[in-house]
């Protein structure tokens, strides 16, 4: 049986290669109990060498913090542009869609060049302004309380407005995607609005750069099983691709 130092070296080496590992996998590979592995992970976390997650461990901090939209726009900007371009290709002539808030869905709005009619319902002020110059795009701006950090609308009035509509697609930006916990954002009130958007949509398409995988925000939107398609960049961890596709979710990598 290998000693504690060798176990710790094995765990850290595995995390450096894969970025994430599960307790059950470590138990099988090291032939020890889950109690032993959890103690190992706690010791390594206390030394700030990893972050424990539900059922495993990660090299990256899984918890997200809220940032102003102008700061977020500068992060992974090229990846977001490519994701937005790929998402725009899924929009059909005379479509009716919902665009939520966030810098990745703003990249989508910048990539929309409809040849025929398009109806867009959105909570994001910057998305509405971006689409305003298209004569053949009808924009329905949700009303309510403006959340300054995301330049978007939240609140019960916006939720109530959505009960009058049903759209073919929802383009949803998130702050975190976790296999166990699902989709999250840093705001609970925004999460509530996103849930209503899901109810008002036939297909849920998540637009997320790869840095969001393995992260958790404060407000839970829904479980991964409610998603139909994920559009992301090539930095997505392989085990996430396998898990999502195993659930029947289409994964588009740009």
Secondary structure, 3 states (H helix, E strand, C coil): CCCHHHHHHHHHHHHHHHCEEEHHHHHHHHCCCHHHHHHHHHHHHHCCCCEEECCEEECCCCECCCCCHHHHCCCCHHHHHHHHHHHHCCCCCCEEEEECCCHHHHHHHHHCCCCCCEEEEECEHHHHHHHCCCCCEEEEECCCEEECCCCEEECHHHHHHHCCCCEEEEEEECCEEECCCEEEECCHHHHHHHHHHHHCEEEEEEECCHHHECCECCEEEECHHHCCEEEECCCCCHHHHHHHHHCCCEEEEC
